[in-house]
Amino acid sequence: MVTVGGCAQSVSGTALPAQSAAVPDPERDYGYVDNRCGLLEDSTVSETLGADEVVRPYSGAVCQYVLARGPVMVDVTFSWFDTGTLDRERAVAASRGAEVSDTVVERHPAFLARRSTTGAACSATAAAGSGVLSWWVQYRGQQSGDPCVDAEKLLSATLSSDL
């Protein structure tokens, strides 16, 4: 006959998946290359957001887009800071009154920052490569809709794109 003794302990709280602060692509560059912002071509940005038209009036470390989606104008900005940090970008968003929520996009630590001062707006920002990248989407003059969905789609497309 074998006797086994044991003990158990209950703890309170909610189980969460383990997350690493490390990014899966520390050497990758997301900068402006070959007339693409965030590794995406203009047609990809347009298709991802279901736009009828897209114009990119500025390109570089920061790229600006104006999209027409039916009667709604959508302003979109891509930024890549090769030595930036997610903590710094989160603090800036919070200091500007954004509602910030942490998330993970394509295995990258990220956050969404929602603000609606001149229209429903949201940025999706992720730690990627050696720094941070962000897609900001604003529905010009609109207070309805969820721009975070569109910002996260663009972020996901960037993080999963191939050169």
Sine and cosine of phi, psi and omega as CSV:
sin_phi,cos_phi,sin_psi,cos_psi,sin_omega,cos_omega
0.00,0.00,0.70,-0.72,-0.01,-1.00
-0.89,-0.45,0.73,-0.69,0.05,-1.00
-0.90,-0.44,0.74,-0.67,-0.01,-1.00
-0.86,-0.51,0.75,-0.66,0.06,-1.00
-0.94,-0.33,0.41,-0.91,0.01,-1.00
-0.27,-0.96,0.13,-0.99,0.07,-1.00
-0.62,-0.79,0.35,-0.94,0.01,-1.00
-0.70,-0.71,0.43,-0.90,0.03,-1.00
-0.64,-0.77,0.70,-0.72,0.07,-1.00
-0.98,-0.18,0.61,-0.79,0.06,-1.00
-0.81,-0.59,0.48,-0.88,0.02,-1.00
-1.00,-0.01,0.26,-0.96,0.06,-1.00
0.84,-0.54,-0.10,-1.00,-0.01,-1.00
-0.85,-0.53,0.74,-0.68,0.03,-1.00
-0.95,0.32,0.72,-0.69,0.03,-1.00
-0.80,-0.60,0.52,-0.85,0.05,-1.00
-0.93,0.37,0.54,-0.84,0.05,-1.00
-0.93,0.36,0.70,-0.71,0.02,-1.00
-0.80,-0.59,0.65,-0.76,0.02,-1.00
-0.98,-0.18,0.59,-0.80,0.07,-1.00
-0.97,0.24,-0.24,0.97,-0.02,-1.00
-0.97,0.26,0.52,-0.86,0.05,-1.00
-0.99,-0.12,0.50,-0.87,-0.03,-1.00
-0.97,0.24,-0.08,1.00,-0.09,-1.00
-0.67,-0.75,0.85,0.52,-0.14,-0.99
-0.88,0.47,-0.33,0.94,-0.03,-1.00
-0.98,-0.17,-0.08,1.00,-0.09,-1.00
-0.97,0.25,0.60,-0.80,0.02,-1.00
-0.95,-0.33,0.79,-0.62,-0.02,-1.00
-0.95,-0.32,0.25,0.97,-0.07,-1.00
-0.95,0.31,0.03,-1.00,0.00,-1.00
-0.93,0.36,0.88,-0.48,-0.06,-1.00
-0.56,-0.83,0.65,-0.76,0.09,-1.00
0.76,0.65,0.69,0.73,0.02,-1.00
0.87,0.49,0.52,0.85,0.04,-1.00
-0.81,-0.59,0.64,-0.77,0.07,-1.00
-0.96,-0.28,0.79,-0.61,-0.02,-1.00
0.88,0.48,0.49,0.87,-0.01,-1.00
0.94,0.35,0.08,1.00,-0.03,-1.00
-0.97,-0.26,0.65,-0.76,0.11,-0.99
-0.99,0.17,0.36,-0.93,0.00,-1.00
-0.84,0.55,-0.63,0.78,-0.01,-1.00
-0.90,0.44,-0.55,0.83,0.04,-1.00
-0.93,0.36,-0.67,0.74,0.05,-1.00
-0.87,0.50,-0.73,0.68,-0.01,-1.00
-0.87,0.49,-0.75,0.67,-0.01,-1.00
-0.91,0.42,-0.66,0.75,-0.03,-1.00
-0.87,0.49,-0.59,0.81,-0.04,-1.00
-0.98,-0.18,0.07,1.00,0.03,-1.00
0.89,0.45,0.64,0.77,-0.05,-1.00
-1.00,0.05,0.50,-0.87,0.08,-1.00
-0.99,0.14,-0.56,0.83,0.00,-1.00
-0.60,-0.80,0.47,-0.89,0.10,-1.00
-0.63,-0.78,0.69,-0.73,0.08,-1.00
-0.77,-0.63,0.70,-0.71,0.06,-1.00
-0.91,-0.41,1.00,-0.09,-0.05,-1.00
-0.97,0.24,-0.26,0.96,-0.02,-1.00
-0.55,-0.84,0.65,-0.76,0.02,-1.00
-0.66,-0.75,0.56,-0.83,0.03,-1.00
0.34,-0.94,-0.63,-0.78,0.06,-1.00
-0.89,0.46,-0.47,0.88,0.12,-0.99
-0.85,-0.52,0.75,-0.67,0.03,-1.00
-0.88,-0.48,0.71,-0.71,0.01,-1.00
-0.93,-0.38,0.61,-0.80,0.05,-1.00
-0.75,-0.66,0.49,-0.87,0.21,-0.98
-0.81,-0.59,0.84,-0.54,-0.03,-1.00
-0.89,-0.46,0.57,-0.82,0.13,-0.99
-0.95,-0.30,0.81,-0.58,0.04,-1.00
-0.79,-0.61,1.00,-0.02,-0.15,-0.99
0.90,0.45,-0.71,-0.70,0.00,-1.00
-0.99,0.15,-0.10,1.00,-0.08,-1.00
-1.00,-0.06,0.76,-0.65,0.11,-0.99
-1.00,-0.06,0.70,-0.71,-0.03,-1.00
-0.85,-0.53,0.84,-0.54,0.08,-1.00
-1.00,-0.09,0.73,-0.68,-0.05,-1.00
-0.73,-0.69,0.68,-0.73,0.06,-1.00
-0.74,-0.68,0.73,-0.68,0.12,-0.99
-0.95,-0.31,0.68,-0.73,0.11,-0.99
-0.67,-0.74,0.56,-0.83,0.03,-1.00
-0.71,-0.70,0.88,-0.47,0.06,-1.00
-0.91,-0.41,0.97,-0.24,-0.16,-0.99
-0.93,0.37,-0.24,0.97,0.09,-1.00
-0.85,-0.53,0.29,0.96,0.00,-1.00
-0.97,0.22,0.19,-0.98,0.05,-1.00
-0.78,-0.63,0.51,-0.86,0.02,-1.00
-0.89,0.45,-0.63,0.77,0.01,-1.00
-0.88,0.47,-0.67,0.74,0.00,-1.00
-0.91,0.42,-0.71,0.70,-0.02,-1.00
-0.90,0.43,-0.61,0.79,0.05,-1.00
-0.89,0.45,-0.69,0.73,0.01,-1.00
-0.90,0.44,-0.65,0.76,0.03,-1.00
-0.89,0.45,-0.72,0.69,0.00,-1.00
-0.87,0.49,-0.71,0.71,0.00,-1.00
-0.90,0.43,-0.64,0.77,-0.02,-1.00
-0.92,0.39,-0.36,0.93,0.03,-1.00
-1.00,-0.08,0.19,0.98,0.10,-1.00
1.00,0.07,0.24,0.97,0.01,-1.00
-0.97,0.24,0.52,-0.86,0.13,-0.99
-1.00,0.04,0.94,-0.35,-0.14,-0.99
-0.97,-0.23,0.72,-0.69,0.08,-1.00
-0.71,-0.71,0.74,-0.68,-0.01,-1.00
-0.98,0.21,0.53,-0.85,0.03,-1.00
-0.41,-0.91,0.00,-1.00,0.11,-0.99
-0.78,-0.63,0.76,-0.65,0.01,-1.00
-0.81,-0.59,0.86,-0.51,0.00,-1.00
0.76,0.65,0.72,0.69,0.03,-1.00
0.93,0.36,0.24,0.97,0.01,-1.00
-0.95,-0.32,0.73,-0.69,0.12,-0.99
-0.88,0.48,0.69,-0.72,-0.10,-0.99
-0.47,-0.88,0.12,-0.99,0.15,-0.99
-0.53,-0.85,0.39,-0.92,0.12,-0.99
-0.94,-0.34,0.67,-0.74,0.01,-1.00
-0.80,-0.60,0.93,-0.36,-0.07,-1.00
-0.98,-0.20,0.74,-0.67,0.08,-1.00
-0.60,-0.80,0.56,-0.83,0.00,-1.00
-0.67,-0.74,0.90,0.43,-0.01,-1.00
-1.00,0.01,-0.72,0.70,0.02,-1.00
-0.86,-0.50,0.40,0.92,-0.05,-1.00
0.61,-0.79,0.41,-0.91,0.01,-1.00
-0.86,0.51,0.82,-0.57,-0.07,-1.00
-0.62,-0.78,0.46,-0.89,0.01,-1.00
-0.37,-0.93,0.60,-0.80,0.16,-0.99
-0.90,-0.43,0.59,-0.81,0.13,-0.99
-0.91,-0.42,0.87,-0.49,-0.12,-0.99
-0.81,-0.58,0.69,-0.72,-0.01,-1.00
-0.70,-0.71,0.51,-0.86,0.20,-0.98
-0.96,0.27,0.80,-0.60,-0.05,-1.00
-0.41,-0.91,0.58,-0.82,-0.04,-1.00
0.84,0.55,-0.72,-0.70,0.00,-1.00
-1.00,-0.02,-0.03,1.00,-0.09,-1.00
-0.56,-0.83,-0.72,-0.69,-0.01,-1.00
-0.71,-0.70,0.51,-0.86,0.12,-0.99
-0.76,-0.65,0.43,-0.90,-0.10,-0.99
-0.54,-0.84,0.61,-0.80,0.18,-0.98
-0.88,-0.48,0.81,-0.59,0.02,-1.00
-0.92,-0.40,0.74,-0.68,-0.02,-1.00
-0.77,-0.63,0.75,-0.67,0.06,-1.00
-0.73,-0.69,0.76,-0.65,0.12,-0.99
-1.00,0.07,0.97,-0.24,-0.12,-0.99
-0.84,0.54,0.86,-0.51,0.07,-1.00
0.95,0.32,0.11,0.99,-0.03,-1.00
-0.95,-0.30,0.66,-0.75,0.09,-1.00
-0.96,-0.28,-0.04,1.00,-0.01,-1.00
-0.94,-0.34,0.21,-0.98,-0.03,-1.00
1.00,-0.08,0.18,-0.98,-0.03,-1.00
-0.83,-0.56,1.00,-0.01,0.00,-1.00
-0.91,0.42,-0.31,0.95,0.03,-1.00
-0.89,0.45,-0.56,0.83,0.03,-1.00
-0.88,0.48,-0.72,0.69,0.00,-1.00
-0.93,0.37,-0.67,0.74,0.01,-1.00
-0.88,0.47,-0.67,0.75,0.00,-1.00
-0.93,0.37,-0.58,0.82,0.07,-1.00
-0.87,0.49,-0.71,0.71,0.01,-1.00
-0.91,0.41,-0.65,0.76,0.03,-1.00
-0.89,0.46,-0.70,0.71,0.02,-1.00
-0.89,0.46,-0.68,0.74,0.02,-1.00
-0.89,0.46,-0.64,0.77,0.02,-1.00
-0.91,0.40,-0.75,0.66,-0.07,-1.00
-0.92,0.38,-0.41,0.91,-0.02,-1.00
-0.98,-0.22,0.07,1.00,-0.05,-1.00
-0.98,0.21,0.42,-0.91,0.08,-1.00
-0.93,-0.36,0.55,-0.84,0.07,-1.00
-0.97,0.23,0.00,0.00,0.00,0.00
